[in-house]
Amino acid sequence: MYYYEVSPLKVIHRLRSVLTYSSPEPLIPGQIVSVEVGTKVVGAIVIQSVKKPDFDTKPIAGMIEKQPL
């Protein structure tokens, strides 16, 4: 399992702009993915890979753009 910090393309929380999600496949920073935030699915950009966090993560819902920006 791989873990990534992503930045949703929609403002989710005024103090938090980066969230951590998991993916069964490797991703590249700059790729556009879809993630579940609460009950909504929004677009997000992959910022960087990170070590497995000490908390549970949601999976990345899908790939929107395979080529990084």
N, CA, C and O atoms as a GROMACS GRO file, in nm:
protein
  276
    1MET      N    1   0.085  -0.118   0.000
    1MET     CA    2   0.000   0.000   0.000
    1MET      C    3   0.090   0.124   0.000
    1MET      O    4   0.194   0.127   0.065
    2TYR      N    5   0.047   0.224  -0.074
    2TYR     CA    6   0.118   0.351  -0.083
    2TYR      C    7   0.033   0.459  -0.017
    2TYR      O    8  -0.090   0.451  -0.015
    3TYR      N    9   0.100   0.560   0.035
    3TYR     CA   10   0.030   0.669   0.105
    3TYR      C   11   0.075   0.803   0.045
    3TYR      O   12   0.192   0.823   0.015
    4TYR      N   13  -0.022   0.893   0.030
    4TYR     CA   14   0.005   1.020  -0.036
    4TYR      C   15  -0.065   1.134   0.034
    4TYR      O   16  -0.175   1.120   0.086
    5GLU      N   17   0.002   1.249   0.033
    5GLU     CA   18  -0.063   1.373   0.072
    5GLU      C   19  -0.122   1.430  -0.055
    5GLU      O   20  -0.054   1.440  -0.158
    6VAL      N   21  -0.249   1.468  -0.048
    6VAL     CA   22  -0.316   1.528  -0.162
    6VAL      C   23  -0.379   1.660  -0.119
    6VAL      O   24  -0.411   1.680  -0.002
    7SER      N   25  -0.396   1.748  -0.216
    7SER     CA   26  -0.460   1.877  -0.189
    7SER      C   27  -0.589   1.883  -0.270
    7SER      O   28  -0.583   1.891  -0.393
    8PRO      N   29  -0.705   1.880  -0.204
    8PRO     CA   30  -0.832   1.889  -0.276
    8PRO      C   31  -0.839   2.018  -0.359
    8PRO      O   32  -0.790   2.122  -0.317
    9LEU      N   33  -0.902   2.008  -0.475
    9LEU     CA   34  -0.916   2.124  -0.564
    9LEU      C   35  -1.028   2.216  -0.520
    9LEU      O   36  -1.050   2.321  -0.580
   10LYS      N   37  -1.099   2.177  -0.415
   10LYS     CA   38  -1.206   2.257  -0.357
   10LYS      C   39  -1.169   2.283  -0.211
   10LYS      O   40  -1.115   2.194  -0.145
   11VAL      N   41  -1.196   2.402  -0.161
   11VAL     CA   42  -1.164   2.432  -0.021
   11VAL      C   43  -1.252   2.345   0.068
   11VAL      O   44  -1.375   2.349   0.062
   12ILE      N   45  -1.186   2.264   0.152
   12ILE     CA   46  -1.255   2.173   0.241
   12ILE      C   47  -1.259   2.228   0.384
   12ILE      O   48  -1.361   2.222   0.452
   13HIS      N   49  -1.147   2.282   0.426
   13HIS     CA   50  -1.134   2.334   0.562
   13HIS      C   51  -1.037   2.451   0.556
   13HIS      O   52  -0.931   2.439   0.494
   14ARG      N   53  -1.069   2.560   0.618
   14ARG     CA   54  -0.985   2.679   0.604
   14ARG      C   55  -0.846   2.664   0.665
   14ARG      O   56  -0.756   2.738   0.628
   15LEU      N   57  -0.826   2.570   0.758
   15LEU     CA   58  -0.696   2.552   0.821
   15LEU      C   59  -0.621   2.429   0.770
   15LEU      O   60  -0.505   2.409   0.805
   16ARG      N   61  -0.685   2.348   0.689
   16ARG     CA   62  -0.621   2.224   0.642
   16ARG      C   63  -0.642   2.212   0.492
   16ARG      O   64  -0.754   2.196   0.444
   17SER      N   65  -0.531   2.219   0.417
   17SER     CA   66  -0.542   2.209   0.272
   17SER      C   67  -0.478   2.082   0.217
   17SER      O   68  -0.485   2.057   0.097
   18VAL      N   69  -0.416   2.001   0.303
   18VAL     CA   70  -0.352   1.877   0.261
   18VAL      C   71  -0.406   1.762   0.346
   18VAL      O   72  -0.411   1.772   0.468
   19LEU      N   73  -0.446   1.653   0.279
   19LEU     CA   74  -0.501   1.536   0.346
   19LEU      C   75  -0.422   1.412   0.303
   19LEU      O   76  -0.359   1.414   0.197
   20THR      N   77  -0.425   1.306   0.382
   20THR     CA   78  -0.351   1.184   0.351
   20THR      C   79  -0.447   1.072   0.311
   20THR      O   80  -0.547   1.046   0.379
   21TYR      N   81  -0.416   1.007   0.199
   21TYR     CA   82  -0.497   0.898   0.145
   21TYR      C   83  -0.406   0.782   0.107
   21TYR      O   84  -0.285   0.798   0.096
   22SER      N   85  -0.466   0.665   0.087
   22SER     CA   86  -0.389   0.547   0.047
   22SER      C   87  -0.425   0.508  -0.096
   22SER      O   88  -0.529   0.545  -0.150
   23SER      N   89  -0.334   0.431  -0.157
   23SER     CA   90  -0.355   0.382  -0.293
   23SER      C   91  -0.285   0.247  -0.306
   23SER      O   92  -0.173   0.231  -0.257
   24PRO      N   93  -0.347   0.150  -0.372
   24PRO     CA   94  -0.281   0.022  -0.393
   24PRO      C   95  -0.174   0.028  -0.501
   24PRO      O   96  -0.093  -0.063  -0.514
   25GLU      N   97  -0.174   0.135  -0.579
   25GLU     CA   98  -0.076   0.149  -0.686
   25GLU      C   99   0.005   0.277  -0.669
   25GLU      O  100  -0.044   0.373  -0.610
   26PRO      N  101   0.128   0.279  -0.721
   26PRO     CA  102   0.209   0.400  -0.708
   26PRO      C  103   0.153   0.515  -0.792
   26PRO      O  104   0.101   0.494  -0.901
   27LEU      N  105   0.166   0.634  -0.738
   27LEU     CA  106   0.121   0.756  -0.807
   27LEU      C  107   0.238   0.852  -0.817
   27LEU      O  108   0.340   0.835  -0.749
   28ILE      N  109   0.223   0.951  -0.902
   28ILE     CA  110   0.328   1.050  -0.924
   28ILE      C  111   0.277   1.186  -0.877
   28ILE      O  112   0.163   1.223  -0.907
   29PRO      N  113   0.360   1.262  -0.804
   29PRO     CA  114   0.317   1.397  -0.767
   29PRO      C  115   0.274   1.475  -0.891
   29PRO      O  116   0.339   1.470  -0.995
   30GLY      N  117   0.162   1.546  -0.878
   30GLY     CA  118   0.108   1.622  -0.988
   30GLY      C  119  -0.009   1.554  -1.057
   30GLY      O  120  -0.082   1.617  -1.133
   31GLN      N  121  -0.028   1.424  -1.031
   31GLN     CA  122  -0.143   1.356  -1.089
   31GLN      C  123  -0.271   1.406  -1.024
   31GLN      O  124  -0.272   1.444  -0.906
   32ILE      N  125  -0.380   1.405  -1.100
   32ILE     CA  126  -0.510   1.446  -1.049
   32ILE      C  127  -0.591   1.320  -1.020
   32ILE      O  128  -0.606   1.232  -1.105
   33VAL      N  129  -0.642   1.313  -0.898
   33VAL     CA  130  -0.719   1.197  -0.853
   33VAL      C  131  -0.852   1.245  -0.795
   33VAL      O  132  -0.873   1.364  -0.778
   34SER      N  133  -0.940   1.150  -0.766
   34SER     CA  134  -1.063   1.185  -0.694
   34SER      C  135  -1.055   1.121  -0.556
   34SER      O  136  -1.009   1.007  -0.542
   35VAL      N  137  -1.100   1.195  -0.456
   35VAL     CA  138  -1.096   1.148  -0.317
   35VAL      C  139  -1.229   1.176  -0.250
   35VAL      O  140  -1.300   1.270  -0.286
   36GLU      N  141  -1.262   1.094  -0.154
   36GLU     CA  142  -1.383   1.114  -0.075
   36GLU      C  143  -1.348   1.201   0.046
   36GLU      O  144  -1.260   1.167   0.124
   37VAL      N  145  -1.420   1.311   0.059
   37VAL     CA  146  -1.404   1.401   0.173
   37VAL      C  147  -1.541   1.414   0.237
   37VAL      O  148  -1.630   1.478   0.181
   38GLY      N  149  -1.557   1.353   0.353
   38GLY     CA  150  -1.690   1.348   0.414
   38GLY      C  151  -1.779   1.261   0.327
   38GLY      O  152  -1.750   1.144   0.304
   39THR      N  153  -1.888   1.318   0.279
   39THR     CA  154  -1.980   1.243   0.192
   39THR      C  155  -1.966   1.283   0.045
   39THR      O  156  -2.042   1.235  -0.039
   40LYS      N  157  -1.871   1.370   0.013
   40LYS     CA  158  -1.852   1.418  -0.124
   40LYS      C  159  -1.727   1.359  -0.186
   40LYS      O  160  -1.631   1.327  -0.115
   41VAL      N  161  -1.727   1.345  -0.316
   41VAL     CA  162  -1.608   1.305  -0.391
   41VAL      C  163  -1.562   1.428  -0.468
   41VAL      O  164  -1.638   1.486  -0.545
   42VAL      N  165  -1.436   1.466  -0.447
   42VAL     CA  166  -1.381   1.586  -0.511
   42VAL      C  167  -1.249   1.553  -0.578
   42VAL      O  168  -1.184   1.454  -0.545
   43GLY      N  169  -1.210   1.637  -0.672
   43GLY     CA  170  -1.080   1.624  -0.735
   43GLY      C  171  -0.971   1.670  -0.641
   43GLY      O  172  -0.994   1.755  -0.555
   44ALA      N  173  -0.851   1.612  -0.657
   44ALA     CA  174  -0.737   1.651  -0.573
   44ALA      C  175  -0.609   1.628  -0.651
   44ALA      O  176  -0.604   1.544  -0.741
   45ILE      N  177  -0.506   1.701  -0.617
   45ILE     CA  178  -0.376   1.684  -0.679
   45ILE      C  179  -0.284   1.612  -0.581
   45ILE      O  180  -0.280   1.644  -0.463
   46VAL      N  181  -0.210   1.514  -0.632
   46VAL     CA  182  -0.115   1.440  -0.549
   46VAL      C  183   0.006   1.532  -0.523
   46VAL      O  184   0.069   1.580  -0.616
   47ILE      N  185   0.036   1.555  -0.395
   47ILE     CA  186   0.147   1.643  -0.358
   47ILE      C  187   0.276   1.564  -0.342
   47ILE      O  188   0.378   1.597  -0.404
   48GLN      N  189   0.272   1.458  -0.260
   48GLN     CA  190   0.392   1.378  -0.235
   48GLN      C  191   0.356   1.247  -0.170
   48GLN      O  192   0.249   1.232  -0.111
   49SER      N  193   0.447   1.151  -0.182
   49SER     CA  194   0.428   1.024  -0.110
   49SER      C  195   0.478   1.043   0.033
   49SER      O  196   0.569   1.122   0.058
   50VAL      N  197   0.418   0.970   0.125
   50VAL     CA  198   0.455   0.978   0.266
   50VAL      C  199   0.460   0.838   0.325
   50VAL      O  200   0.410   0.742   0.266
   51LYS      N  201   0.522   0.827   0.442
   51LYS     CA  202   0.523   0.700   0.514
   51LYS      C  203   0.383   0.669   0.566
   51LYS      O  204   0.299   0.758   0.577
   52LYS      N  205   0.360   0.543   0.597
   52LYS     CA  206   0.230   0.503   0.652
   52LYS      C  207   0.202   0.584   0.779
   52LYS      O  208   0.282   0.582   0.872
   53PRO      N  209   0.090   0.655   0.782
   53PRO     CA  210   0.060   0.736   0.901
   53PRO      C  211   0.012   0.650   1.017
   53PRO      O  212  -0.018   0.532   1.000
   54ASP      N  213   0.004   0.710   1.135
   54ASP     CA  214  -0.042   0.642   1.257
   54ASP      C  215  -0.194   0.640   1.268
   54ASP      O  216  -0.247   0.599   1.371
   55PHE      N  217  -0.263   0.683   1.165
   55PHE     CA  218  -0.409   0.688   1.166
   55PHE      C  219  -0.462   0.619   1.040
   55PHE      O  220  -0.388   0.599   0.943
   56ASP      N  221  -0.589   0.581   1.043
   56ASP     CA  222  -0.651   0.517   0.928
   56ASP      C  223  -0.669   0.619   0.815
   56ASP      O  224  -0.697   0.736   0.840
   57THR      N  225  -0.653   0.573   0.693
   57THR     CA  226  -0.672   0.660   0.577
   57THR      C  227  -0.780   0.602   0.486
   57THR      O  228  -0.803   0.482   0.483
   58LYS      N  229  -0.844   0.691   0.413
   58LYS     CA  230  -0.938   0.648   0.311
   58LYS      C  231  -0.859   0.621   0.183
   58LYS      O  232  -0.753   0.679   0.163
   59PRO      N  233  -0.912   0.534   0.098
   59PRO     CA  234  -0.844   0.510  -0.029
   59PRO      C  235  -0.873   0.621  -0.130
   59PRO      O  236  -0.978   0.685  -0.125
   60ILE      N  237  -0.780   0.642  -0.219
   60ILE     CA  238  -0.805   0.733  -0.331
   60ILE      C  239  -0.914   0.669  -0.416
   60ILE      O  240  -0.903   0.552  -0.452
   61ALA      N  241  -1.018   0.744  -0.447
   61ALA     CA  242  -1.136   0.688  -0.515
   61ALA      C  243  -1.110   0.655  -0.661
   61ALA      O  244  -1.166   0.559  -0.713
   62GLY      N  245  -1.026   0.733  -0.728
   62GLY     CA  246  -1.002   0.708  -0.869
   62GLY      C  247  -0.900   0.802  -0.928
   62GLY      O  248  -0.859   0.899  -0.864
   63MET      N  249  -0.860   0.773  -1.051
   63MET     CA  250  -0.764   0.854  -1.123
   63MET      C  251  -0.838   0.940  -1.224
   63MET      O  252  -0.920   0.890  -1.301
   64ILE      N  253  -0.810   1.070  -1.224
   64ILE     CA  254  -0.870   1.160  -1.322
   64ILE      C  255  -0.771   1.188  -1.434
   64ILE      O  256  -0.808   1.185  -1.552
   65GLU      N  257  -0.645   1.215  -1.399
   65GLU     CA  258  -0.542   1.247  -1.497
   65GLU      C  259  -0.415   1.172  -1.463
   65GLU      O  260  -0.355   1.194  -1.358
   66LYS      N  261  -0.373   1.082  -1.554
   66LYS     CA  262  -0.254   1.001  -1.528
   66LYS      C  263  -0.125   1.079  -1.544
   66LYS      O  264  -0.028   1.052  -1.475
   67GLN      N  265  -0.124   1.176  -1.635
   67GLN     CA  266  -0.004   1.257  -1.656
   67GLN      C  267   0.001   1.368  -1.552
   67GLN      O  268  -0.097   1.440  -1.532
   68PRO      N  269   0.116   1.382  -1.484
   68PRO     CA  270   0.126   1.490  -1.384
   68PRO      C  271   0.119   1.628  -1.449
   68PRO      O  272   0.158   1.646  -1.564
   69LEU      N  273   0.070   1.724  -1.373
   69LEU     CA  274   0.063   1.862  -1.422
   69LEU      C  275   0.199   1.926  -1.421
   69LEU      O  276   0.214   2.042  -1.459
   0.00000   0.00000   0.00000
